[in-house]
Amino acid sequence: MADKDWHVWNRNTRNILVGSQVQEGCAKGRWDPEKPTRDAWGPHGGRIMTTSLCCLSLETYYRYLPLFQLDRWTEPSVEPTPK
């Protein structure tokens, strides 16, 4: 996925996920497996699974390097621990 494609995909995914969070009541901040559209796996995993997968999808952008940038990655330097 090219750099521009990644950013477009990520922005769209983020907007859809954040926009589809429950906005009120005791379920505020969670995702409903039935709304805005019914998730195919929702009946099996329910709200907990749907919310977990949405959170992981949002976390990917912040925690993991996009595959197209692997050639730019360098090994982190590790300082030896004092004895």
mmCIF file of the N, C-alpha and C atoms, coordinates in Angstrom:
data_MODEL
# 
_entry.id   MODEL 
# 
loop_
_atom_site.group_PDB 
_atom_site.id 
_atom_site.type_symbol 
_atom_site.label_atom_id 
_atom_site.label_alt_id 
_atom_site.label_comp_id 
_atom_site.label_asym_id 
_atom_site.label_entity_id 
_atom_site.label_seq_id 
_atom_site.pdbx_PDB_ins_code 
_atom_site.Cartn_x 
_atom_site.Cartn_y 
_atom_site.Cartn_z 
_atom_site.occupancy 
_atom_site.B_iso_or_equiv 
_atom_site.pdbx_formal_charge 
_atom_site.auth_seq_id 
_atom_site.auth_comp_id 
_atom_site.auth_asym_id 
_atom_site.auth_atom_id 
_atom_site.pdbx_PDB_model_num 
ATOM 1   N N  . MET A 1 1  ? 0.845   -1.158  0.000  1.00 0.00 ? 1  MET A N  1 
ATOM 2   C CA . MET A 1 1  ? 0.000   0.000   0.000  1.00 0.00 ? 1  MET A CA 1 
ATOM 3   C C  . MET A 1 1  ? 0.901   1.234   0.000  1.00 0.00 ? 1  MET A C  1 
ATOM 4   N N  . ALA A 1 2  ? 0.711   2.075   -0.948 1.00 0.00 ? 2  ALA A N  1 
ATOM 5   C CA . ALA A 1 2  ? 1.543   3.272   -1.061 1.00 0.00 ? 2  ALA A CA 1 
ATOM 6   C C  . ALA A 1 2  ? 1.265   4.220   0.108  1.00 0.00 ? 2  ALA A C  1 
ATOM 7   N N  . ASP A 1 3  ? 2.211   5.109   0.356  1.00 0.00 ? 3  ASP A N  1 
ATOM 8   C CA . ASP A 1 3  ? 2.111   6.044   1.472  1.00 0.00 ? 3  ASP A CA 1 
ATOM 9   C C  . ASP A 1 3  ? 0.786   6.803   1.463  1.00 0.00 ? 3  ASP A C  1 
ATOM 10  N N  . LYS A 1 4  ? 0.429   7.369   0.323  1.00 0.00 ? 4  LYS A N  1 
ATOM 11  C CA . LYS A 1 4  ? -0.827  8.121   0.213  1.00 0.00 ? 4  LYS A CA 1 
ATOM 12  C C  . LYS A 1 4  ? -2.028  7.213   0.449  1.00 0.00 ? 4  LYS A C  1 
ATOM 13  N N  . ASP A 1 5  ? -1.999  6.014   -0.120 1.00 0.00 ? 5  ASP A N  1 
ATOM 14  C CA . ASP A 1 5  ? -3.101  5.070   0.054  1.00 0.00 ? 5  ASP A CA 1 
ATOM 15  C C  . ASP A 1 5  ? -3.287  4.704   1.524  1.00 0.00 ? 5  ASP A C  1 
ATOM 16  N N  . TRP A 1 6  ? -2.179  4.495   2.236  1.00 0.00 ? 6  TRP A N  1 
ATOM 17  C CA . TRP A 1 6  ? -2.257  4.159   3.665  1.00 0.00 ? 6  TRP A CA 1 
ATOM 18  C C  . TRP A 1 6  ? -2.947  5.279   4.436  1.00 0.00 ? 6  TRP A C  1 
ATOM 19  N N  . HIS A 1 7  ? -2.556  6.523   4.183  1.00 0.00 ? 7  HIS A N  1 
ATOM 20  C CA . HIS A 1 7  ? -3.136  7.638   4.916  1.00 0.00 ? 7  HIS A CA 1 
ATOM 21  C C  . HIS A 1 7  ? -4.619  7.816   4.600  1.00 0.00 ? 7  HIS A C  1 
ATOM 22  N N  . VAL A 1 8  ? -4.994  7.622   3.352  1.00 0.00 ? 8  VAL A N  1 
ATOM 23  C CA . VAL A 1 8  ? -6.411  7.716   2.976  1.00 0.00 ? 8  VAL A CA 1 
ATOM 24  C C  . VAL A 1 8  ? -7.199  6.613   3.662  1.00 0.00 ? 8  VAL A C  1 
ATOM 25  N N  . TRP A 1 9  ? -6.692  5.375   3.591  1.00 0.00 ? 9  TRP A N  1 
ATOM 26  C CA . TRP A 1 9  ? -7.377  4.244   4.224  1.00 0.00 ? 9  TRP A CA 1 
ATOM 27  C C  . TRP A 1 9  ? -7.485  4.465   5.730  1.00 0.00 ? 9  TRP A C  1 
ATOM 28  N N  . ASN A 1 10 ? -6.390  4.858   6.361  1.00 0.00 ? 10 ASN A N  1 
ATOM 29  C CA . ASN A 1 10 ? -6.389  5.044   7.803  1.00 0.00 ? 10 ASN A CA 1 
ATOM 30  C C  . ASN A 1 10 ? -7.355  6.151   8.218  1.00 0.00 ? 10 ASN A C  1 
ATOM 31  N N  . ARG A 1 11 ? -7.345  7.269   7.516  1.00 0.00 ? 11 ARG A N  1 
ATOM 32  C CA . ARG A 1 11 ? -8.238  8.387   7.854  1.00 0.00 ? 11 ARG A CA 1 
ATOM 33  C C  . ARG A 1 11 ? -9.699  7.957   7.729  1.00 0.00 ? 11 ARG A C  1 
ATOM 34  N N  . ASN A 1 12 ? -10.031 7.269   6.644  1.00 0.00 ? 12 ASN A N  1 
ATOM 35  C CA . ASN A 1 12 ? -11.406 6.814   6.445  1.00 0.00 ? 12 ASN A CA 1 
ATOM 36  C C  . ASN A 1 12 ? -11.821 5.803   7.510  1.00 0.00 ? 12 ASN A C  1 
ATOM 37  N N  . THR A 1 13 ? -10.939 4.857   7.797  1.00 0.00 ? 13 THR A N  1 
ATOM 38  C CA . THR A 1 13 ? -11.238 3.846   8.819  1.00 0.00 ? 13 THR A CA 1 
ATOM 39  C C  . THR A 1 13 ? -11.423 4.503   10.177 1.00 0.00 ? 13 THR A C  1 
ATOM 40  N N  . ARG A 1 14 ? -10.523 5.399   10.530 1.00 0.00 ? 14 ARG A N  1 
ATOM 41  C CA . ARG A 1 14 ? -10.613 6.101   11.815 1.00 0.00 ? 14 ARG A CA 1 
ATOM 42  C C  . ARG A 1 14 ? -11.928 6.874   11.916 1.00 0.00 ? 14 ARG A C  1 
ATOM 43  N N  . ASN A 1 15 ? -12.285 7.604   10.872 1.00 0.00 ? 15 ASN A N  1 
ATOM 44  C CA . ASN A 1 15 ? -13.517 8.390   10.900 1.00 0.00 ? 15 ASN A CA 1 
ATOM 45  C C  . ASN A 1 15 ? -14.757 7.514   11.036 1.00 0.00 ? 15 ASN A C  1 
ATOM 46  N N  . ILE A 1 16 ? -14.766 6.397   10.332 1.00 0.00 ? 16 ILE A N  1 
ATOM 47  C CA . ILE A 1 16 ? -15.905 5.479   10.422 1.00 0.00 ? 16 ILE A CA 1 
ATOM 48  C C  . ILE A 1 16 ? -15.999 4.884   11.817 1.00 0.00 ? 16 ILE A C  1 
ATOM 49  N N  . LEU A 1 17 ? -14.868 4.420   12.351 1.00 0.00 ? 17 LEU A N  1 
ATOM 50  C CA . LEU A 1 17 ? -14.896 3.780   13.673 1.00 0.00 ? 17 LEU A CA 1 
ATOM 51  C C  . LEU A 1 17 ? -15.274 4.763   14.770 1.00 0.00 ? 17 LEU A C  1 
ATOM 52  N N  . VAL A 1 18 ? -14.642 5.920   14.784 1.00 0.00 ? 18 VAL A N  1 
ATOM 53  C CA . VAL A 1 18 ? -14.952 6.907   15.824 1.00 0.00 ? 18 VAL A CA 1 
ATOM 54  C C  . VAL A 1 18 ? -16.397 7.391   15.678 1.00 0.00 ? 18 VAL A C  1 
ATOM 55  N N  . GLY A 1 19 ? -16.848 7.586   14.456 1.00 0.00 ? 19 GLY A N  1 
ATOM 56  C CA . GLY A 1 19 ? -18.215 8.050   14.227 1.00 0.00 ? 19 GLY A CA 1 
ATOM 57  C C  . GLY A 1 19 ? -19.285 7.030   14.554 1.00 0.00 ? 19 GLY A C  1 
ATOM 58  N N  . SER A 1 20 ? -18.924 5.763   14.611 1.00 0.00 ? 20 SER A N  1 
ATOM 59  C CA . SER A 1 20 ? -19.927 4.730   14.883 1.00 0.00 ? 20 SER A CA 1 
ATOM 60  C C  . SER A 1 20 ? -19.933 4.269   16.339 1.00 0.00 ? 20 SER A C  1 
ATOM 61  N N  . GLN A 1 21 ? -19.138 4.915   17.193 1.00 0.00 ? 21 GLN A N  1 
ATOM 62  C CA . GLN A 1 21 ? -19.183 4.602   18.618 1.00 0.00 ? 21 GLN A CA 1 
ATOM 63  C C  . GLN A 1 21 ? -20.531 5.019   19.198 1.00 0.00 ? 21 GLN A C  1 
ATOM 64  N N  . VAL A 1 22 ? -20.977 4.272   20.188 1.00 0.00 ? 22 VAL A N  1 
ATOM 65  C CA . VAL A 1 22 ? -22.196 4.634   20.906 1.00 0.00 ? 22 VAL A CA 1 
ATOM 66  C C  . VAL A 1 22 ? -21.915 5.951   21.633 1.00 0.00 ? 22 VAL A C  1 
ATOM 67  N N  . GLN A 1 23 ? -22.817 6.905   21.535 1.00 0.00 ? 23 GLN A N  1 
ATOM 68  C CA . GLN A 1 23 ? -22.586 8.248   22.052 1.00 0.00 ? 23 GLN A CA 1 
ATOM 69  C C  . GLN A 1 23 ? -23.294 8.555   23.373 1.00 0.00 ? 23 GLN A C  1 
ATOM 70  N N  . GLU A 1 24 ? -24.151 7.658   23.846 1.00 0.00 ? 24 GLU A N  1 
ATOM 71  C CA . GLU A 1 24 ? -24.902 7.960   25.066 1.00 0.00 ? 24 GLU A CA 1 
ATOM 72  C C  . GLU A 1 24 ? -25.210 6.700   25.852 1.00 0.00 ? 24 GLU A C  1 
ATOM 73  N N  . GLY A 1 25 ? -25.614 6.914   27.076 1.00 0.00 ? 25 GLY A N  1 
ATOM 74  C CA . GLY A 1 25 ? -26.010 5.804   27.934 1.00 0.00 ? 25 GLY A CA 1 
ATOM 75  C C  . GLY A 1 25 ? -24.820 5.051   28.514 1.00 0.00 ? 25 GLY A C  1 
ATOM 76  N N  . CYS A 1 26 ? -25.109 3.921   29.121 1.00 0.00 ? 26 CYS A N  1 
ATOM 77  C CA . CYS A 1 26 ? -24.052 3.148   29.778 1.00 0.00 ? 26 CYS A CA 1 
ATOM 78  C C  . CYS A 1 26 ? -23.090 2.503   28.783 1.00 0.00 ? 26 CYS A C  1 
ATOM 79  N N  . ALA A 1 27 ? -23.460 2.447   27.518 1.00 0.00 ? 27 ALA A N  1 
ATOM 80  C CA . ALA A 1 27 ? -22.591 1.860   26.491 1.00 0.00 ? 27 ALA A CA 1 
ATOM 81  C C  . ALA A 1 27 ? -21.760 2.915   25.773 1.00 0.00 ? 27 ALA A C  1 
ATOM 82  N N  . LYS A 1 28 ? -21.748 4.139   26.267 1.00 0.00 ? 28 LYS A N  1 
ATOM 83  C CA . LYS A 1 28 ? -21.025 5.235   25.611 1.00 0.00 ? 28 LYS A CA 1 
ATOM 84  C C  . LYS A 1 28 ? -19.553 4.868   25.406 1.00 0.00 ? 28 LYS A C  1 
ATOM 85  N N  . GLY A 1 29 ? -19.069 5.080   24.180 1.00 0.00 ? 29 GLY A N  1 
ATOM 86  C CA . GLY A 1 29 ? -17.679 4.782   23.849 1.00 0.00 ? 29 GLY A CA 1 
ATOM 87  C C  . GLY A 1 29 ? -17.459 3.380   23.318 1.00 0.00 ? 29 GLY A C  1 
ATOM 88  N N  . ARG A 1 30 ? -18.452 2.553   23.377 1.00 0.00 ? 30 ARG A N  1 
ATOM 89  C CA . ARG A 1 30 ? -18.341 1.179   22.859 1.00 0.00 ? 30 ARG A CA 1 
ATOM 90  C C  . ARG A 1 30 ? -18.908 1.126   21.453 1.00 0.00 ? 30 ARG A C  1 
ATOM 91  N N  . TRP A 1 31 ? -18.747 -0.022  20.827 1.00 0.00 ? 31 TRP A N  1 
ATOM 92  C CA . TRP A 1 31 ? -19.323 -0.239  19.506 1.00 0.00 ? 31 TRP A CA 1 
ATOM 93  C C  . TRP A 1 31 ? -20.386 -1.315  19.606 1.00 0.00 ? 31 TRP A C  1 
ATOM 94  N N  . ASP A 1 32 ? -21.497 -1.064  18.946 1.00 0.00 ? 32 ASP A N  1 
ATOM 95  C CA . ASP A 1 32 ? -22.616 -1.999  18.939 1.00 0.00 ? 32 ASP A CA 1 
ATOM 96  C C  . ASP A 1 32 ? -22.485 -2.911  17.723 1.00 0.00 ? 32 ASP A C  1 
ATOM 97  N N  . PRO A 1 33 ? -22.529 -4.234  17.920 1.00 0.00 ? 33 PRO A N  1 
ATOM 98  C CA . PRO A 1 33 ? -22.391 -5.139  16.777 1.00 0.00 ? 33 PRO A CA 1 
ATOM 99  C C  . PRO A 1 33 ? -23.587 -5.115  15.822 1.00 0.00 ? 33 PRO A C  1 
ATOM 100 N N  . GLU A 1 34 ? -24.668 -4.468  16.224 1.00 0.00 ? 34 GLU A N  1 
ATOM 101 C CA . GLU A 1 34 ? -25.872 -4.423  15.383 1.00 0.00 ? 34 GLU A CA 1 
ATOM 102 C C  . GLU A 1 34 ? -26.038 -3.089  14.639 1.00 0.00 ? 34 GLU A C  1 
ATOM 103 N N  . LYS A 1 35 ? -25.354 -2.033  15.088 1.00 0.00 ? 35 LYS A N  1 
ATOM 104 C CA . LYS A 1 35 ? -25.550 -0.707  14.514 1.00 0.00 ? 35 LYS A CA 1 
ATOM 105 C C  . LYS A 1 35 ? -24.200 -0.055  14.252 1.00 0.00 ? 35 LYS A C  1 
ATOM 106 N N  . PRO A 1 36 ? -23.991 0.772   13.290 1.00 0.00 ? 36 PRO A N  1 
ATOM 107 C CA . PRO A 1 36 ? -24.959 1.242   12.318 1.00 0.00 ? 36 PRO A CA 1 
ATOM 108 C C  . PRO A 1 36 ? -25.306 0.182   11.284 1.00 0.00 ? 36 PRO A C  1 
ATOM 109 N N  . THR A 1 37 ? -24.435 -0.791  11.071 1.00 0.00 ? 37 THR A N  1 
ATOM 110 C CA . THR A 1 37 ? -24.767 -1.945  10.238 1.00 0.00 ? 37 THR A CA 1 
ATOM 111 C C  . THR A 1 37 ? -24.414 -3.202  11.018 1.00 0.00 ? 37 THR A C  1 
ATOM 112 N N  . ARG A 1 38 ? -25.123 -4.250  10.773 1.00 0.00 ? 38 ARG A N  1 
ATOM 113 C CA . ARG A 1 38 ? -24.924 -5.495  11.502 1.00 0.00 ? 38 ARG A CA 1 
ATOM 114 C C  . ARG A 1 38 ? -23.584 -6.121  11.113 1.00 0.00 ? 38 ARG A C  1 
ATOM 115 N N  . ASP A 1 39 ? -22.764 -6.410  12.108 1.00 0.00 ? 39 ASP A N  1 
ATOM 116 C CA . ASP A 1 39 ? -21.486 -7.066  11.882 1.00 0.00 ? 39 ASP A CA 1 
ATOM 117 C C  . ASP A 1 39 ? -21.714 -8.568  11.744 1.00 0.00 ? 39 ASP A C  1 
ATOM 118 N N  . ALA A 1 40 ? -21.060 -9.205  10.776 1.00 0.00 ? 40 ALA A N  1 
ATOM 119 C CA . ALA A 1 40 ? -21.263 -10.632 10.529 1.00 0.00 ? 40 ALA A CA 1 
ATOM 120 C C  . ALA A 1 40 ? -20.892 -11.495 11.731 1.00 0.00 ? 40 ALA A C  1 
ATOM 121 N N  . TRP A 1 41 ? -19.897 -11.068 12.497 1.00 0.00 ? 41 TRP A N  1 
ATOM 122 C CA . TRP A 1 41 ? -19.458 -11.859 13.649 1.00 0.00 ? 41 TRP A CA 1 
ATOM 123 C C  . TRP A 1 41 ? -20.046 -11.354 14.958 1.00 0.00 ? 41 TRP A C  1 
ATOM 124 N N  . GLY A 1 42 ? -20.805 -10.279 14.909 1.00 0.00 ? 42 GLY A N  1 
ATOM 125 C CA . GLY A 1 42 ? -21.399 -9.699  16.102 1.00 0.00 ? 42 GLY A CA 1 
ATOM 126 C C  . GLY A 1 42 ? -22.194 -10.671 16.957 1.00 0.00 ? 42 GLY A C  1 
ATOM 127 N N  . PRO A 1 43 ? -23.059 -11.508 16.360 1.00 0.00 ? 43 PRO A N  1 
ATOM 128 C CA . PRO A 1 43 ? -23.826 -12.445 17.186 1.00 0.00 ? 43 PRO A CA 1 
ATOM 129 C C  . PRO A 1 43 ? -22.938 -13.457 17.929 1.00 0.00 ? 43 PRO A C  1 
ATOM 130 N N  . HIS A 1 44 ? -21.755 -13.717 17.411 1.00 0.00 ? 44 HIS A N  1 
ATOM 131 C CA . HIS A 1 44 ? -20.854 -14.683 18.051 1.00 0.00 ? 44 HIS A CA 1 
ATOM 132 C C  . HIS A 1 44 ? -20.020 -14.056 19.155 1.00 0.00 ? 44 HIS A C  1 
ATOM 133 N N  . GLY A 1 45 ? -19.547 -12.847 18.934 1.00 0.00 ? 45 GLY A N  1 
ATOM 134 C CA . GLY A 1 45 ? -18.655 -12.212 19.902 1.00 0.00 ? 45 GLY A CA 1 
ATOM 135 C C  . GLY A 1 45 ? -19.285 -11.093 20.695 1.00 0.00 ? 45 GLY A C  1 
ATOM 136 N N  . GLY A 1 46 ? -20.378 -10.545 20.189 1.00 0.00 ? 46 GLY A N  1 
ATOM 137 C CA . GLY A 1 46 ? -21.090 -9.499  20.901 1.00 0.00 ? 46 GLY A CA 1 
ATOM 138 C C  . GLY A 1 46 ? -20.355 -8.177  20.953 1.00 0.00 ? 46 GLY A C  1 
ATOM 139 N N  . ARG A 1 47 ? -20.834 -7.339  21.864 1.00 0.00 ? 47 ARG A N  1 
ATOM 140 C CA . ARG A 1 47 ? -20.314 -5.985  21.995 1.00 0.00 ? 47 ARG A CA 1 
ATOM 141 C C  . ARG A 1 47 ? -18.859 -5.973  22.440 1.00 0.00 ? 47 ARG A C  1 
ATOM 142 N N  . ILE A 1 48 ? -18.464 -6.913  23.296 1.00 0.00 ? 48 ILE A N  1 
ATOM 143 C CA . ILE A 1 48 ? -17.076 -6.938  23.793 1.00 0.00 ? 48 ILE A CA 1 
ATOM 144 C C  . ILE A 1 48 ? -16.105 -7.219  22.656 1.00 0.00 ? 48 ILE A C  1 
ATOM 145 N N  . MET A 1 49 ? -16.406 -8.206  21.834 1.00 0.00 ? 49 MET A N  1 
ATOM 146 C CA . MET A 1 49 ? -15.519 -8.523  20.718 1.00 0.00 ? 49 MET A CA 1 
ATOM 147 C C  . MET A 1 49 ? -15.474 -7.376  19.710 1.00 0.00 ? 49 MET A C  1 
ATOM 148 N N  . THR A 1 50 ? -16.643 -6.824  19.385 1.00 0.00 ? 50 THR A N  1 
ATOM 149 C CA . THR A 1 50 ? -16.697 -5.730  18.414 1.00 0.00 ? 50 THR A CA 1 
ATOM 150 C C  . THR A 1 50 ? -15.900 -4.531  18.906 1.00 0.00 ? 50 THR A C  1 
ATOM 151 N N  . THR A 1 51 ? -16.073 -4.182  20.181 1.00 0.00 ? 51 THR A N  1 
ATOM 152 C CA . THR A 1 51 ? -15.335 -3.058  20.754 1.00 0.00 ? 51 THR A CA 1 
ATOM 153 C C  . THR A 1 51 ? -13.840 -3.342  20.773 1.00 0.00 ? 51 THR A C  1 
ATOM 154 N N  . SER A 1 52 ? -13.463 -4.557  21.123 1.00 0.00 ? 52 SER A N  1 
ATOM 155 C CA . SER A 1 52 ? -12.040 -4.916  21.167 1.00 0.00 ? 52 SER A CA 1 
ATOM 156 C C  . SER A 1 52 ? -11.396 -4.797  19.793 1.00 0.00 ? 52 SER A C  1 
ATOM 157 N N  . LEU A 1 53 ? -12.060 -5.301  18.778 1.00 0.00 ? 53 LEU A N  1 
ATOM 158 C CA . LEU A 1 53 ? -11.497 -5.240  17.422 1.00 0.00 ? 53 LEU A CA 1 
ATOM 159 C C  . LEU A 1 53 ? -11.434 -3.803  16.901 1.00 0.00 ? 53 LEU A C  1 
ATOM 160 N N  . CYS A 1 54 ? -12.423 -3.001  17.227 1.00 0.00 ? 54 CYS A N  1 
ATOM 161 C CA . CYS A 1 54 ? -12.384 -1.598  16.808 1.00 0.00 ? 54 CYS A CA 1 
ATOM 162 C C  . CYS A 1 54 ? -11.239 -0.864  17.501 1.00 0.00 ? 54 CYS A C  1 
ATOM 163 N N  . CYS A 1 55 ? -11.050 -1.131  18.789 1.00 0.00 ? 55 CYS A N  1 
ATOM 164 C CA . CYS A 1 55 ? -9.939  -0.501  19.516 1.00 0.00 ? 55 CYS A CA 1 
ATOM 165 C C  . CYS A 1 55 ? -8.597  -0.920  18.928 1.00 0.00 ? 55 CYS A C  1 
ATOM 166 N N  . LEU A 1 56 ? -8.446  -2.192  18.634 1.00 0.00 ? 56 LEU A N  1 
ATOM 167 C CA . LEU A 1 56 ? -7.193  -2.664  18.032 1.00 0.00 ? 56 LEU A CA 1 
ATOM 168 C C  . LEU A 1 56 ? -6.962  -2.030  16.666 1.00 0.00 ? 56 LEU A C  1 
ATOM 169 N N  . SER A 1 57 ? -8.027  -1.854  15.901 1.00 0.00 ? 57 SER A N  1 
ATOM 170 C CA . SER A 1 57 ? -7.899  -1.215  14.588 1.00 0.00 ? 57 SER A CA 1 
ATOM 171 C C  . SER A 1 57 ? -7.429  0.226   14.739 1.00 0.00 ? 57 SER A C  1 
ATOM 172 N N  . LEU A 1 58 ? -7.954  0.929   15.731 1.00 0.00 ? 58 LEU A N  1 
ATOM 173 C CA . LEU A 1 58 ? -7.518  2.313   15.953 1.00 0.00 ? 58 LEU A CA 1 
ATOM 174 C C  . LEU A 1 58 ? -6.099  2.361   16.503 1.00 0.00 ? 58 LEU A C  1 
ATOM 175 N N  . GLU A 1 59 ? -5.732  1.385   17.304 1.00 0.00 ? 59 GLU A N  1 
ATOM 176 C CA . GLU A 1 59 ? -4.400  1.360   17.912 1.00 0.00 ? 59 GLU A CA 1 
ATOM 177 C C  . GLU A 1 59 ? -3.299  1.088   16.893 1.00 0.00 ? 59 GLU A C  1 
ATOM 178 N N  . THR A 1 60 ? -3.625  0.375   15.844 1.00 0.00 ? 60 THR A N  1 
ATOM 179 C CA . THR A 1 60 ? -2.624  -0.002  14.850 1.00 0.00 ? 60 THR A CA 1 
ATOM 180 C C  . THR A 1 60 ? -1.869  1.202   14.324 1.00 0.00 ? 60 THR A C  1 
ATOM 181 N N  . TYR A 1 61 ? -2.563  2.261   14.043 1.00 0.00 ? 61 TYR A N  1 
ATOM 182 C CA . TYR A 1 61 ? -1.926  3.458   13.491 1.00 0.00 ? 61 TYR A CA 1 
ATOM 183 C C  . TYR A 1 61 ? -0.904  4.044   14.458 1.00 0.00 ? 61 TYR A C  1 
ATOM 184 N N  . TYR A 1 62 ? -1.190  3.991   15.728 1.00 0.00 ? 62 TYR A N  1 
ATOM 185 C CA . TYR A 1 62 ? -0.333  4.634   16.715 1.00 0.00 ? 62 TYR A CA 1 
ATOM 186 C C  . TYR A 1 62 ? 0.795   3.744   17.210 1.00 0.00 ? 62 TYR A C  1 
ATOM 187 N N  . ARG A 1 63 ? 0.646   2.452   17.142 1.00 0.00 ? 63 ARG A N  1 
ATOM 188 C CA . ARG A 1 63 ? 1.616   1.549   17.759 1.00 0.00 ? 63 ARG A CA 1 
ATOM 189 C C  . ARG A 1 63 ? 2.493   0.775   16.779 1.00 0.00 ? 63 ARG A C  1 
ATOM 190 N N  . TYR A 1 64 ? 2.038   0.631   15.563 1.00 0.00 ? 64 TYR A N  1 
ATOM 191 C CA . TYR A 1 64 ? 2.755   -0.233  14.636 1.00 0.00 ? 64 TYR A CA 1 
ATOM 192 C C  . TYR A 1 64 ? 3.174   0.508   13.387 1.00 0.00 ? 64 TYR A C  1 
ATOM 193 N N  . LEU A 1 65 ? 4.329   0.173   12.893 1.00 0.00 ? 65 LEU A N  1 
ATOM 194 C CA . LEU A 1 65 ? 4.867   0.779   11.689 1.00 0.00 ? 65 LEU A CA 1 
ATOM 195 C C  . LEU A 1 65 ? 4.153   0.218   10.460 1.00 0.00 ? 65 LEU A C  1 
ATOM 196 N N  . PRO A 1 66 ? 3.684   1.073   9.566  1.00 0.00 ? 66 PRO A N  1 
ATOM 197 C CA . PRO A 1 66 ? 3.065   0.563   8.338  1.00 0.00 ? 66 PRO A CA 1 
ATOM 198 C C  . PRO A 1 66 ? 4.058   -0.291  7.546  1.00 0.00 ? 66 PRO A C  1 
ATOM 199 N N  . LEU A 1 67 ? 3.567   -1.332  6.919  1.00 0.00 ? 67 LEU A N  1 
ATOM 200 C CA . LEU A 1 67 ? 4.427   -2.259  6.179  1.00 0.00 ? 67 LEU A CA 1 
ATOM 201 C C  . LEU A 1 67 ? 5.249   -1.569  5.106  1.00 0.00 ? 67 LEU A C  1 
ATOM 202 N N  . PHE A 1 68 ? 4.722   -0.503  4.503  1.00 0.00 ? 68 PHE A N  1 
ATOM 203 C CA . PHE A 1 68 ? 5.464   0.160   3.443  1.00 0.00 ? 68 PHE A CA 1 
ATOM 204 C C  . PHE A 1 68 ? 6.669   0.927   3.971  1.00 0.00 ? 68 PHE A C  1 
ATOM 205 N N  . GLN A 1 69 ? 6.822   1.033   5.295  1.00 0.00 ? 69 GLN A N  1 
ATOM 206 C CA . GLN A 1 69 ? 7.955   1.753   5.865  1.00 0.00 ? 69 GLN A CA 1 
ATOM 207 C C  . GLN A 1 69 ? 8.992   0.815   6.477  1.00 0.00 ? 69 GLN A C  1 
ATOM 208 N N  . LEU A 1 70 ? 8.873   -0.474  6.260  1.00 0.00 ? 70 LEU A N  1 
ATOM 209 C CA . LEU A 1 70 ? 9.810   -1.423  6.847  1.00 0.00 ? 70 LEU A CA 1 
ATOM 210 C C  . LEU A 1 70 ? 11.247  -1.149  6.424  1.00 0.00 ? 70 LEU A C  1 
ATOM 211 N N  . ASP A 1 71 ? 11.449  -0.680  5.188  1.00 0.00 ? 71 ASP A N  1 
ATOM 212 C CA . ASP A 1 71 ? 12.809  -0.408  4.731  1.00 0.00 ? 71 ASP A CA 1 
ATOM 213 C C  . ASP A 1 71 ? 13.421  0.806   5.428  1.00 0.00 ? 71 ASP A C  1 
ATOM 214 N N  . ARG A 1 72 ? 12.601  1.623   6.081  1.00 0.00 ? 72 ARG A N  1 
ATOM 215 C CA . ARG A 1 72 ? 13.087  2.800   6.805  1.00 0.00 ? 72 ARG A CA 1 
ATOM 216 C C  . ARG A 1 72 ? 13.354  2.505   8.282  1.00 0.00 ? 72 ARG A C  1 
ATOM 217 N N  . TRP A 1 73 ? 12.974  1.326   8.742  1.00 0.00 ? 73 TRP A N  1 
ATOM 218 C CA . TRP A 1 73 ? 13.091  0.975   10.152 1.00 0.00 ? 73 TRP A CA 1 
ATOM 219 C C  . TRP A 1 73 ? 14.535  0.640   10.505 1.00 0.00 ? 73 TRP A C  1 
ATOM 220 N N  . THR A 1 74 ? 14.964  1.097   11.660 1.00 0.00 ? 74 THR A N  1 
ATOM 221 C CA . THR A 1 74 ? 16.304  0.764   12.143 1.00 0.00 ? 74 THR A CA 1 
ATOM 222 C C  . THR A 1 74 ? 16.178  0.134   13.513 1.00 0.00 ? 74 THR A C  1 
ATOM 223 N N  . GLU A 1 75 ? 17.112  -0.720  13.803 1.00 0.00 ? 75 GLU A N  1 
ATOM 224 C CA . GLU A 1 75 ? 17.115  -1.410  15.105 1.00 0.00 ? 75 GLU A CA 1 
ATOM 225 C C  . GLU A 1 75 ? 17.311  -0.378  16.222 1.00 0.00 ? 75 GLU A C  1 
ATOM 226 N N  . PRO A 1 76 ? 16.426  -0.408  17.246 1.00 0.00 ? 76 PRO A N  1 
ATOM 227 C CA . PRO A 1 76 ? 16.622  0.549   18.342 1.00 0.00 ? 76 PRO A CA 1 
ATOM 228 C C  . PRO A 1 76 ? 17.895  0.247   19.105 1.00 0.00 ? 76 PRO A C  1 
ATOM 229 N N  . SER A 1 77 ? 18.574  1.291   19.525 1.00 0.00 ? 77 SER A N  1 
ATOM 230 C CA . SER A 1 77 ? 19.810  1.076   20.279 1.00 0.00 ? 77 SER A CA 1 
ATOM 231 C C  . SER A 1 77 ? 19.447  0.716   21.720 1.00 0.00 ? 77 SER A C  1 
ATOM 232 N N  . VAL A 1 78 ? 20.168  -0.225  22.260 1.00 0.00 ? 78 VAL A N  1 
ATOM 233 C CA . VAL A 1 78 ? 19.920  -0.686  23.616 1.00 0.00 ? 78 VAL A CA 1 
ATOM 234 C C  . VAL A 1 78 ? 21.162  -0.362  24.451 1.00 0.00 ? 78 VAL A C  1 
ATOM 235 N N  . GLU A 1 79 ? 20.963  0.406   25.475 1.00 0.00 ? 79 GLU A N  1 
ATOM 236 C CA . GLU A 1 79 ? 22.070  0.750   26.373 1.00 0.00 ? 79 GLU A CA 1 
ATOM 237 C C  . GLU A 1 79 ? 22.321  -0.424  27.301 1.00 0.00 ? 79 GLU A C  1 
ATOM 238 N N  . PRO A 1 80 ? 23.594  -0.802  27.507 1.00 0.00 ? 80 PRO A N  1 
ATOM 239 C CA . PRO A 1 80 ? 23.861  -1.891  28.453 1.00 0.00 ? 80 PRO A CA 1 
ATOM 240 C C  . PRO A 1 80 ? 23.471  -1.467  29.869 1.00 0.00 ? 80 PRO A C  1 
ATOM 241 N N  . THR A 1 81 ? 22.931  -2.398  30.615 1.00 0.00 ? 81 THR A N  1 
ATOM 242 C CA . THR A 1 81 ? 22.545  -2.083  31.982 1.00 0.00 ? 81 THR A CA 1 
ATOM 243 C C  . THR A 1 81 ? 23.785  -2.104  32.873 1.00 0.00 ? 81 THR A C  1 
ATOM 244 N N  . PRO A 1 82 ? 23.900  -1.137  33.789 1.00 0.00 ? 82 PRO A N  1 
ATOM 245 C CA . PRO A 1 82 ? 25.064  -1.100  34.680 1.00 0.00 ? 82 PRO A CA 1 
ATOM 246 C C  . PRO A 1 82 ? 25.080  -2.306  35.602 1.00 0.00 ? 82 PRO A C  1 
ATOM 247 N N  . LYS A 1 83 ? 26.285  -2.781  35.912 1.00 0.00 ? 83 LYS A N  1 
ATOM 248 C CA . LYS A 1 83 ? 26.402  -3.950  36.781 1.00 0.00 ? 83 LYS A CA 1 
ATOM 249 C C  . LYS A 1 83 ? 26.725  -3.535  38.189 1.00 0.00 ? 83 LYS A C  1 
# 
